[in-house]
């Protein structure tokens, strides 16, 4: 299942599309739902709970942003299915990192905002200064993958979102 946020926001639409395309490589995996919570964590939790009722053999959920991810994992925890259902999330908030440490989430993807800003400045400068054409393909900034194995690594702490 994909728990998404807004059907008209390009970044999360692309995350959902990438996930959908990615699972096509695994014919034994069936996507049973793609819901949109509109940045409402409680709605995400209710949507995941409803999918769990319809699909008791659900094995994994991907939450594409902080609201969808936090609602998704809480629905699974509340249903008593922690560990039985794998949870992959985007956005390394303190809540999601703590959930990872407790085993309530299996994977947390963290954006690298400084890299995103740096790319914007770099290409804006190149274009304005030298008329360097901006590449036709999208510039994809890096991200960090938190797992239970590296979540306490001192070098990983820089990627946890702070307020």
N, C-alpha and C positions, 0 to 999 in steps of 0.2 A: 504494500500500500504506500502511496505517496500522500502525505499530509502537506498541502501547499498553503500559500497565503493569499496572493492576489492574482487573478487571472490576467490582469493587464499590466503587470510589472515585469519588464523584460528579464531581469536577472533571475527571478524565481521561476518564471516560465521556462527559461533556458535550463535551469537546474532540473525541473521536472521532465523536460524533454530529454535531457542527457541521461537521466535515470531510466526513462522508458526505452531509449535507444540501447542503453547499456545492458538491460536485462534481456534484450532480444538475443544476445549471445548465449543465453542459458535457457534452452527450450523447456526445461522442467520448471521454470519459474513463471508463475502466472500473476499478473498485476490485477488485484481484485478491487482496487479503488484509487481514485485521484480526487481528493476533496480540497476545497478552498475555505479557509477559516477567516479570511479578511482581517488578518492581524489580531485575531481574538483568540487568546489561549484557551478560554473556557469552551469556545465553539470547537476548536481543534480537539480538545479532550472528548467532547460529546461525539464528534464525528468518528474518532478512532474507536470509542466505545461501541458505537453503532456497527462499525465494520467488524469488530470482534464478535458481536452477536450474530451477524450474518455469516461470518467466516471463522468458525472456531478453530480451524487448522491454520490460521494466519501465522506466519513465521517471521515476518520482518516488516518494519515501518521505516520510511525515510521522511524526516521532518526537514523541510527545505529552508526554514528560517527560525529565528528564536521563538516566535509565538507558536508556530505549528509544531516545532520540536518539543517545547516544554509541555504543551497540551498532549502531544502524542505519548511521551514517556509516562506522564502522570496517569493517563488512561490505562496503560499497561500495568503500572505499579498498582493502581487501585483495583484492577481485575485479578491481581495475584499472579500475573504471568511474567513477572520479572525473570529474565534469563531464558525463558521459553520462547520469547519473541525478541528478536534482535532489533535494536534501535540505532539507526544512523542519523546524525543530526548535523545541522549547519549552525554556526554561531557559537563561539566559545565563551558563553556567559558563565559567571560563577556557579549559577544553578546547574547548568548542564555539565560543567566540569565536576561538581560534587556528585551529580547523578552518575557520571562515568566512574568516579572513584568507588561509589557504592555498588556498582554493577547494574544499575538501572538503565544505563545507556552503554552502547558498545563502541561507538565511534563518534567523535566530534570533529567537524571540519571548521577551521578557523580562517577567516579572511586575514589578509595582511594590509590593513588600511594605509600604512606608510608607503608600501610599495604601490598601491593604487594611486595615491597622491603624487608620488614621485614620477610615475609613468605619465600622468596628466601634465605635470610641469615639463618633463623632458620633451614630450612630443609637441606640446604647445609652443615651447621655446624654439624647437627645431623648425616648426612650421612658420612661426612669426619672424624669426631671424633670417632663415635661409630659404624659406618656401619649400623645405623638405617635405615631400608628400607623406602624408600619414599612411601607414601600411593598409592595404585593402582588407587584410584579415584582421580580426580583432586581436588586440593585445591582451593576453590573459595574465593577470597578476598571479603570483603564487599563492598557495595556501598551506596551512599546516594541518596534519592529521594527528589528532590526539587519540590514543588508545590507552587501555589500562596499563600497558607496558611502559609508556613514556610520559604519562600525565604528571608524574612527580619529578621529571627530569628538570634540573635548574634551567637548562637552555630552552625548555618549552614554555616556561612561565611567561615569557614576553608576549606570547600569542593569546593569553587569556584576556578577554575584554575587561577593561576597568571602567568605572563610571565616570 
